[in-house]
Amino acid sequence: MNQLSIGIILGSTRQGRVSPQVGNWVKEIADGRGDANYEIVDIADFHLPFFGEGTGNEPGLIAWAEKLSSLDGFVFIVQEYNHSITGVLKNALDSARGEWSNKAAGIVSYGSTGGARAAEHLRGILGELLVADVRAHPTFSVFTDFENFKTFKPAELHVDKINAMLDQLIAWSGALKTLR
């Protein structure tokens, strides 16, 4: 059986963002497991137009749809801005539809309250897109898991939380693949 393909989606495009640090750390742990093919998927690379604008044939939209179609599941790296997800993540979610369906997702969040409010908003959106989000949810505080709010320095205890989330994600992604 072919290994599952899991995209680690970076949910921010802001200057000075730390999502690449978090995403790369998650990928390093994930790659060590050997149970799937993991890759970083950076929304910034796709230059998505605002949902509903343009022709729908922009190269970024086509590449985004192709990338999502190639994946069996997702890990969302979610930062909390103003008690919710970023606008670019919401736009990226809205910019595809069927490509999300019958897949699973894990959420890794960070912020002043561990990004919990953003993760809860994301769960509602994922449900509408027919993405099953797993229960295990690693959270990081900007006060204790980042140095000077800029450099990601997670405590060792988070490794077990990431692995628990990935265990659930792999199980659900495999099960949902039978529906597609």
C-alpha positions as CSV (number, residue, x, y, z in Angstrom):
1,M,0.0,0.0,0.0
2,N,1.2,3.5,-0.9
3,Q,2.0,5.8,2.0
4,L,-0.4,8.6,2.7
5,S,0.6,12.2,1.6
6,I,0.1,14.8,4.4
7,G,0.4,18.5,3.8
8,I,1.6,20.7,6.6
9,I,-0.2,24.0,5.7
10,L,1.4,27.2,6.9
11,G,-1.6,29.5,7.8
12,S,0.1,32.9,7.7
13,T,1.9,35.0,5.0
14,R,2.8,38.0,7.2
15,Q,6.2,39.5,7.2
16,G,8.1,38.1,10.2
17,R,5.8,35.1,10.6
18,V,6.9,32.2,12.8
19,S,4.7,29.6,11.1
20,P,7.6,28.2,9.0
21,Q,9.5,27.5,12.3
22,V,6.6,25.7,13.8
23,G,5.8,23.8,10.6
24,N,9.4,22.7,10.1
25,W,9.6,21.5,13.7
26,V,6.3,19.5,13.2
27,K,7.7,18.1,9.9
28,E,10.9,17.0,11.5
29,I,9.0,15.0,14.1
30,A,6.6,13.6,11.4
31,D,9.4,12.6,9.1
32,G,11.0,10.6,11.9
33,R,7.9,8.4,12.2
34,G,8.1,7.0,8.6
35,D,4.4,6.4,8.4
36,A,3.5,9.0,5.7
37,N,5.0,11.4,3.2
38,Y,4.9,14.8,4.8
39,E,5.5,18.1,3.1
40,I,5.3,21.8,3.9
41,V,2.6,23.6,1.9
42,D,3.0,27.4,2.2
43,I,0.0,29.4,1.2
44,A,2.3,32.3,0.3
45,D,3.7,30.2,-2.6
46,F,0.3,30.2,-4.4
47,H,-0.5,33.9,-4.6
48,L,-4.2,33.2,-4.3
49,P,-6.6,36.0,-5.3
50,F,-9.4,36.9,-2.9
51,F,-12.2,34.4,-3.2
52,G,-14.7,35.4,-5.9
53,E,-12.3,37.8,-7.6
54,G,-10.6,37.1,-10.9
55,T,-11.5,34.5,-13.5
56,G,-11.0,31.3,-11.4
57,N,-8.3,30.3,-13.9
58,E,-5.4,32.0,-12.2
59,P,-2.3,29.8,-12.1
60,G,-2.1,30.0,-8.3
61,L,-5.7,28.7,-7.9
62,I,-5.0,25.9,-10.3
63,A,-1.8,24.9,-8.5
64,W,-3.6,25.2,-5.1
65,A,-6.4,22.8,-6.3
66,E,-3.8,20.4,-7.7
67,K,-1.8,20.4,-4.5
68,L,-4.8,19.8,-2.3
69,S,-6.0,17.0,-4.6
70,S,-2.6,15.3,-4.2
71,L,-2.9,15.2,-0.4
72,D,-4.7,12.7,1.8
73,G,-4.7,14.8,4.9
74,F,-3.5,18.0,6.5
75,V,-1.8,19.5,9.5
76,F,-2.8,23.1,9.8
77,I,-0.3,25.4,11.5
78,V,-2.7,28.1,12.9
79,Q,-1.8,31.3,14.6
80,E,-4.4,33.3,16.4
81,Y,-5.0,36.8,15.1
82,N,-7.9,38.8,16.7
83,H,-9.4,35.6,18.2
84,S,-9.6,33.8,14.9
85,I,-7.6,32.4,12.0
86,T,-5.8,34.6,9.5
87,G,-7.6,36.1,6.5
88,V,-5.2,34.3,4.1
89,L,-6.0,30.9,5.6
90,K,-9.8,31.6,5.4
91,N,-9.3,32.7,1.8
92,A,-7.2,29.6,1.0
93,L,-9.9,27.3,2.5
94,D,-12.6,29.1,0.5
95,S,-10.6,28.9,-2.7
96,A,-11.1,25.2,-3.0
97,R,-14.1,22.9,-2.3
98,G,-14.1,19.3,-3.5
99,E,-10.4,19.1,-3.0
100,W,-10.9,19.2,0.8
101,S,-13.7,16.6,0.9
102,N,-13.3,13.3,2.8
103,K,-9.9,14.1,4.2
104,A,-8.7,14.5,7.8
105,A,-6.9,17.3,9.5
106,G,-4.8,17.9,12.6
107,I,-4.5,21.4,14.1
108,V,-1.3,22.8,15.7
109,S,-2.0,26.3,17.0
110,Y,-0.2,29.1,18.8
111,G,-1.0,32.4,20.3
112,S,-1.5,34.1,23.7
113,T,-4.0,31.4,24.7
114,G,-2.3,28.7,22.6
115,G,-4.3,29.7,19.6
116,A,-7.3,27.8,21.0
117,R,-9.9,30.3,19.7
118,A,-8.5,30.2,16.2
119,A,-8.5,26.4,16.2
120,E,-12.1,26.4,17.3
121,H,-13.1,28.7,14.4
122,L,-11.1,26.5,12.0
123,R,-12.9,23.4,13.2
124,G,-16.3,24.9,12.2
125,I,-15.0,25.8,8.7
126,L,-13.4,22.3,8.2
127,G,-16.7,20.6,9.1
128,E,-18.4,22.6,6.3
129,L,-15.7,21.5,3.9
130,L,-16.2,17.8,4.9
131,V,-12.8,17.6,6.5
132,A,-12.7,15.5,9.7
133,D,-10.5,17.2,12.3
134,V,-8.9,15.0,14.9
135,R,-9.2,15.5,18.6
136,A,-5.6,15.8,19.7
137,H,-4.6,19.4,19.4
138,P,-1.1,20.6,20.3
139,T,-1.1,24.3,21.4
140,F,1.9,26.6,21.9
141,S,2.0,29.8,24.0
142,V,3.8,32.8,22.6
143,F,4.9,33.4,26.2
144,T,6.5,30.1,27.0
145,D,7.2,28.4,23.7
146,F,8.8,31.3,21.9
147,E,11.9,33.3,22.8
148,N,11.2,37.1,22.4
149,F,7.9,36.1,20.6
150,K,10.0,35.4,17.5
151,T,12.0,32.2,17.9
152,F,10.2,28.9,18.4
153,K,11.6,27.0,21.4
154,P,9.0,24.4,22.3
155,A,9.2,22.4,25.5
156,E,10.1,18.7,25.0
157,L,6.6,17.7,26.3
158,H,5.1,18.9,23.0
159,V,6.7,16.1,21.1
160,D,4.2,13.6,22.6
161,K,1.3,15.9,21.8
162,I,2.4,16.1,18.2
163,N,2.8,12.3,17.9
164,A,-0.7,11.8,19.4
165,M,-2.2,14.2,16.8
166,L,-0.3,12.5,14.0
167,D,-1.4,9.0,15.2
168,Q,-5.0,10.1,14.9
169,L,-4.5,12.0,11.6
170,I,-2.9,8.9,9.9
171,A,-5.6,6.6,11.1
172,W,-8.4,8.9,10.0
173,S,-6.7,9.9,6.7
174,G,-6.3,6.2,5.8
175,A,-9.9,5.4,6.7
176,L,-11.3,8.4,4.7
177,K,-9.2,7.5,1.7
178,T,-11.6,4.6,1.1
179,L,-14.4,7.2,0.5
180,R,-12.6,9.0,-2.3
